[in-house]
């Protein structure tokens, strides 16, 4: 299974966070899914955010739309 798309929901903790995350995510799309890579990506891309904002970000897999699609993720800002 590979990394698929990324969807965002909630209010950005810092201005421009959503755009930056989506841009950075493109590097993962199509790569072989690895939960450690996902956690490293999230840590790297929330660096510099207020501690409380970074700690409240939740990311999880979404149900696959098709058998051959990559694994999509939803990132929720709280």
Helices and strands as residue ranges (DSSP letters): E 3-9, H 17-25, H 35-45, H 51-55, E 58-61, E 71-76
